[in-house]
Amino acid sequence: MDVSEYEATFLFGCPKFVSPVLPDRLIQDAQNHTSVTGDQQILMFIKEVEQQHKIPQLRSFLKLYTSLPIAKLADFMDMSEEDLHLELMCYKHKLANMRCSGYGIGGLEGSLVSSGGTDFFIDGDMIHIEDSKAKANFAQFFIREIEKLQTVNKNLDVLEDQRAEMSRS
């Protein structure tokens, strides 16, 4: 991973940062104070990039399996089991969003849901993975469509009967 490219792109696209604290009157160089603030923002951005750079690879492995030994996933990702535990917790933390359960409830209340499309839990040495997106229920879809077709057929039969009565009179 080339951190310098991320840094250059961030510097090009970021706004010029203003410090939330007033500079000390003893600091003569206000420009130096502004650059220190910008450097802090760059460091925080790079730290976030480093935390998230393995998430796509981890997500691709989690989508392939429904259960997987931790040792096997650690081998796939070329890291130790302890580091993998850290990456898994980072994955859970970074992809967790708060879902509010109704109107009138504060923004900090609700339940945490995974926005990564897959959710997992660790049971001993196994990772159990489930797809958190709702799967389409094709049977229910076809049943609804058949019911609609039957309703249309009944309506056509009624119209046909009405037309036959009108032609007789």
C-alpha positions as CSV (number, residue, x, y, z in Angstrom):
1,M,0.0,0.0,0.0
2,D,1.4,3.3,-1.1
3,V,0.6,5.8,1.7
4,S,2.2,8.7,-0.2
5,E,-0.5,8.5,-2.9
6,Y,-3.3,8.7,-0.3
7,E,-1.5,11.6,1.3
8,A,-1.1,13.5,-2.0
9,T,-4.7,13.0,-2.9
10,F,-5.9,14.1,0.5
11,L,-3.7,17.2,0.4
12,F,-5.1,18.0,-3.1
13,G,-8.7,17.6,-2.2
14,C,-9.0,18.6,1.4
15,P,-10.0,22.0,2.6
16,K,-7.4,24.1,4.4
17,F,-7.8,23.2,8.0
18,V,-8.5,25.8,10.7
19,S,-7.4,24.9,14.2
20,P,-10.3,24.8,16.8
21,V,-8.0,26.5,19.3
22,L,-6.5,29.9,19.0
23,P,-2.7,30.0,18.6
24,D,-0.6,31.0,21.5
25,R,0.4,34.6,21.4
26,L,4.0,33.5,21.9
27,I,3.9,31.7,18.5
28,Q,5.0,34.3,16.0
29,D,4.5,32.2,12.9
30,A,0.8,31.7,12.3
31,Q,1.5,29.8,9.1
32,N,3.5,27.2,11.1
33,H,0.5,26.8,13.4
34,T,-1.8,26.2,10.4
35,S,0.5,23.6,8.9
36,V,0.7,21.8,12.2
37,T,-3.1,21.5,12.2
38,G,-3.1,20.2,8.6
39,D,-0.4,17.7,9.5
40,Q,-2.5,16.4,12.3
41,Q,-5.4,15.9,9.9
42,I,-3.2,14.1,7.4
43,L,-1.9,11.8,10.2
44,M,-5.5,11.0,11.3
45,F,-6.5,10.3,7.6
46,I,-3.5,8.0,7.0
47,K,-4.2,6.2,10.2
48,E,-7.8,5.6,9.1
49,V,-6.6,4.4,5.7
50,E,-4.2,1.9,7.3
51,Q,-7.0,0.6,9.5
52,Q,-9.3,0.0,6.6
53,H,-7.0,-1.2,3.9
54,K,-7.6,-4.9,4.6
55,I,-11.4,-4.7,5.0
56,P,-12.1,-5.4,1.3
57,Q,-9.9,-8.5,1.3
58,L,-11.5,-9.7,4.5
59,R,-15.0,-9.0,3.2
60,S,-14.3,-11.1,0.1
61,F,-13.3,-14.1,2.2
62,L,-16.3,-13.7,4.5
63,K,-18.6,-13.7,1.5
64,L,-17.2,-17.0,0.3
65,Y,-17.9,-19.1,3.4
66,T,-20.7,-19.7,5.9
67,S,-18.2,-21.0,8.6
68,L,-14.5,-20.9,8.6
69,P,-11.7,-21.8,11.1
70,I,-9.8,-18.7,12.3
71,A,-6.5,-20.4,11.5
72,K,-7.5,-21.0,7.9
73,L,-8.6,-17.4,7.4
74,A,-5.4,-16.2,9.0
75,D,-3.4,-18.3,6.5
76,F,-5.4,-16.9,3.6
77,M,-4.7,-13.4,4.8
78,D,-1.0,-14.0,5.7
79,M,-1.3,-12.9,9.3
80,S,-1.3,-14.3,12.8
81,E,-4.5,-15.3,14.5
82,E,-4.1,-12.5,17.0
83,D,-3.8,-9.9,14.2
84,L,-6.8,-11.5,12.5
85,H,-8.9,-11.1,15.6
86,L,-7.9,-7.4,15.6
87,E,-8.9,-7.1,11.9
88,L,-12.2,-8.8,12.5
89,M,-13.0,-6.4,15.3
90,C,-11.9,-3.5,13.1
91,Y,-14.3,-4.8,10.4
92,K,-17.2,-5.0,12.8
93,H,-16.5,-1.5,14.2
94,K,-15.9,0.3,11.0
95,L,-19.0,-1.2,9.3
96,A,-21.5,-0.8,12.1
97,N,-24.2,1.8,11.8
98,M,-26.9,2.8,14.2
99,R,-30.4,2.0,12.9
100,C,-33.1,4.1,14.6
101,S,-36.2,2.1,15.5
102,G,-38.8,4.9,15.0
103,Y,-39.7,8.6,14.9
104,G,-39.0,10.8,17.8
105,I,-36.2,8.8,19.1
106,G,-32.8,10.4,19.5
107,G,-30.0,9.9,17.0
108,L,-28.0,7.9,19.6
109,E,-30.7,5.4,20.3
110,G,-31.4,2.3,18.2
111,S,-29.6,-0.9,17.3
112,L,-26.3,-1.4,15.6
113,V,-26.4,-3.2,12.3
114,S,-23.7,-4.2,9.9
115,S,-23.6,-2.3,6.6
116,G,-21.0,-4.6,5.1
117,G,-23.6,-7.1,3.8
118,T,-22.2,-9.9,5.9
119,D,-22.3,-10.4,9.6
120,F,-20.3,-12.9,11.7
121,F,-19.6,-14.1,15.2
122,I,-16.7,-16.1,16.6
123,D,-17.4,-19.3,18.5
124,G,-14.2,-20.7,19.9
125,D,-11.9,-21.3,16.8
126,M,-14.7,-20.9,14.2
127,I,-16.1,-17.9,12.5
128,H,-19.7,-18.3,11.6
129,I,-20.8,-16.0,8.8
130,E,-24.3,-15.1,7.6
131,D,-25.5,-12.8,4.9
132,S,-27.3,-9.9,6.6
133,K,-29.1,-8.8,3.4
134,A,-32.6,-10.1,3.1
135,K,-32.8,-12.8,0.5
136,A,-35.6,-12.6,-2.0
137,N,-38.3,-15.1,-1.3
138,F,-39.1,-16.4,-4.8
139,A,-41.9,-18.7,-3.7
140,Q,-43.8,-15.8,-2.2
141,F,-43.3,-13.7,-5.3
142,F,-44.7,-16.5,-7.6
143,I,-47.7,-17.1,-5.3
144,R,-48.5,-13.3,-5.3
145,E,-48.3,-13.2,-9.1
146,I,-50.5,-16.3,-9.5
147,E,-53.1,-14.7,-7.2
148,K,-53.0,-11.6,-9.4
149,L,-53.5,-13.7,-12.5
150,Q,-56.4,-15.5,-10.9
151,T,-58.0,-12.1,-10.0
152,V,-57.6,-10.8,-13.6
153,N,-59.1,-14.1,-15.0
154,K,-62.1,-13.7,-12.6
155,N,-62.6,-10.1,-13.7
156,L,-62.4,-11.1,-17.4
157,D,-65.0,-13.8,-16.7
158,V,-67.3,-11.3,-15.1
159,L,-66.8,-8.9,-18.1
160,E,-67.5,-11.7,-20.5
161,D,-70.7,-12.6,-18.7
162,Q,-71.8,-9.0,-18.7
163,R,-71.1,-8.7,-22.4
164,A,-73.1,-12.0,-23.1
165,E,-76.1,-10.6,-21.2
166,M,-76.0,-7.3,-23.1
167,S,-75.9,-9.1,-26.4
168,R,-78.9,-11.2,-25.5
169,S,-81.0,-8.2,-24.6
